[in-house]
Amino acid sequence: MIDAIPAGAILRTLERECRMLEDDLAHQRSLPHRDVDSILSFRLFIESVISGRPAARVSSVPLAHLVFYQRTLGRLMEAGELAAEAKEQFDDFFSSPSLSAPQGQSLILKV
């Protein structure tokens, strides 16, 4: 769904989707919690980038979601919706302290 909409509409769409998910959670009708937690975590990241306030790291995002979020982040930066610094913040926010990569290499996929 997000891939099919203009980059300028992504932030509004993400906010609406998260409000629906939160309502579904409140009424015990939702996707698997891991998916919901992942989507809500992405919104938390976006909010932290926009507000300039740091947020806690997230490490339990499914790999397929991470790839999708990176692609979406790229679209938002290209459209001027987010600053280029959002890429580094993304790497920090979604990094896992329990994983390690060889020095000089990143565990974050380059999309």
MODELLER restraints for C-alpha pairs under 7 A, 6 or more apart:
rsr = mdl.restraints
at = mdl.atoms
rsr.add(forms.Gaussian(group=physical.xy_distance, feature=features.Distance(at['CA:2:A'], at['CA:10:A']), mean=6.46, stdev=0.5))
rsr.add(forms.Gaussian(group=physical.xy_distance, feature=features.Distance(at['CA:7:A'], at['CA:75:A']), mean=6.03, stdev=0.5))
rsr.add(forms.Gaussian(group=physical.xy_distance, feature=features.Distance(at['CA:7:A'], at['CA:76:A']), mean=5.78, stdev=0.5))
rsr.add(forms.Gaussian(group=physical.xy_distance, feature=features.Distance(at['CA:7:A'], at['CA:79:A']), mean=6.29, stdev=0.5))
rsr.add(forms.Gaussian(group=physical.xy_distance, feature=features.Distance(at['CA:8:A'], at['CA:81:A']), mean=6.91, stdev=0.5))
rsr.add(forms.Gaussian(group=physical.xy_distance, feature=features.Distance(at['CA:14:A'], at['CA:43:A']), mean=6.89, stdev=0.5))
rsr.add(forms.Gaussian(group=physical.xy_distance, feature=features.Distance(at['CA:18:A'], at['CA:40:A']), mean=6.25, stdev=0.5))
rsr.add(forms.Gaussian(group=physical.xy_distance, feature=features.Distance(at['CA:21:A'], at['CA:30:A']), mean=6.74, stdev=0.5))
rsr.add(forms.Gaussian(group=physical.xy_distance, feature=features.Distance(at['CA:21:A'], at['CA:36:A']), mean=6.86, stdev=0.5))
rsr.add(forms.Gaussian(group=physical.xy_distance, feature=features.Distance(at['CA:24:A'], at['CA:30:A']), mean=5.17, stdev=0.5))
rsr.add(forms.Gaussian(group=physical.xy_distance, feature=features.Distance(at['CA:38:A'], at['CA:61:A']), mean=5.39, stdev=0.5))
rsr.add(forms.Gaussian(group=physical.xy_distance, feature=features.Distance(at['CA:45:A'], at['CA:55:A']), mean=6.95, stdev=0.5))
rsr.add(forms.Gaussian(group=physical.xy_distance, feature=features.Distance(at['CA:45:A'], at['CA:93:A']), mean=6.98, stdev=0.5))
rsr.add(forms.Gaussian(group=physical.xy_distance, feature=features.Distance(at['CA:48:A'], at['CA:54:A']), mean=5.62, stdev=0.5))
rsr.add(forms.Gaussian(group=physical.xy_distance, feature=features.Distance(at['CA:48:A'], at['CA:55:A']), mean=6.04, stdev=0.5))
rsr.add(forms.Gaussian(group=physical.xy_distance, feature=features.Distance(at['CA:49:A'], at['CA:86:A']), mean=6.38, stdev=0.5))
rsr.add(forms.Gaussian(group=physical.xy_distance, feature=features.Distance(at['CA:56:A'], at['CA:93:A']), mean=6.85, stdev=0.5))
rsr.add(forms.Gaussian(group=physical.xy_distance, feature=features.Distance(at['CA:57:A'], at['CA:92:A']), mean=6.94, stdev=0.5))
rsr.add(forms.Gaussian(group=physical.xy_distance, feature=features.Distance(at['CA:57:A'], at['CA:93:A']), mean=4.48, stdev=0.5))
rsr.add(forms.Gaussian(group=physical.xy_distance, feature=features.Distance(at['CA:57:A'], at['CA:94:A']), mean=5.92, stdev=0.5))
rsr.add(forms.Gaussian(group=physical.xy_distance, feature=features.Distance(at['CA:57:A'], at['CA:95:A']), mean=6.75, stdev=0.5))
rsr.add(forms.Gaussian(group=physical.xy_distance, feature=features.Distance(at['CA:58:A'], at['CA:93:A']), mean=5.87, stdev=0.5))
rsr.add(forms.Gaussian(group=physical.xy_distance, feature=features.Distance(at['CA:58:A'], at['CA:94:A']), mean=4.94, stdev=0.5))
rsr.add(forms.Gaussian(group=physical.xy_distance, feature=features.Distance(at['CA:58:A'], at['CA:95:A']), mean=6.70, stdev=0.5))
rsr.add(forms.Gaussian(group=physical.xy_distance, feature=features.Distance(at['CA:59:A'], at['CA:94:A']), mean=5.67, stdev=0.5))
rsr.add(forms.Gaussian(group=physical.xy_distance, feature=features.Distance(at['CA:59:A'], at['CA:95:A']), mean=5.89, stdev=0.5))
rsr.add(forms.Gaussian(group=physical.xy_distance, feature=features.Distance(at['CA:59:A'], at['CA:96:A']), mean=4.69, stdev=0.5))
rsr.add(forms.Gaussian(group=physical.xy_distance, feature=features.Distance(at['CA:67:A'], at['CA:109:A']), mean=6.96, stdev=0.5))
rsr.add(forms.Gaussian(group=physical.xy_distance, feature=features.Distance(at['CA:70:A'], at['CA:111:A']), mean=6.84, stdev=0.5))
rsr.add(forms.Gaussian(group=physical.xy_distance, feature=features.Distance(at['CA:71:A'], at['CA:111:A']), mean=6.41, stdev=0.5))
rsr.add(forms.Gaussian(group=physical.xy_distance, feature=features.Distance(at['CA:76:A'], at['CA:82:A']), mean=5.71, stdev=0.5))
rsr.add(forms.Gaussian(group=physical.xy_distance, feature=features.Distance(at['CA:77:A'], at['CA:83:A']), mean=5.86, stdev=0.5))
rsr.add(forms.Gaussian(group=physical.xy_distance, feature=features.Distance(at['CA:77:A'], at['CA:84:A']), mean=5.94, stdev=0.5))
rsr.add(forms.Gaussian(group=physical.xy_distance, feature=features.Distance(at['CA:91:A'], at['CA:108:A']), mean=6.49, stdev=0.5))
rsr.add(forms.Gaussian(group=physical.xy_distance, feature=features.Distance(at['CA:101:A'], at['CA:107:A']), mean=6.08, stdev=0.5))
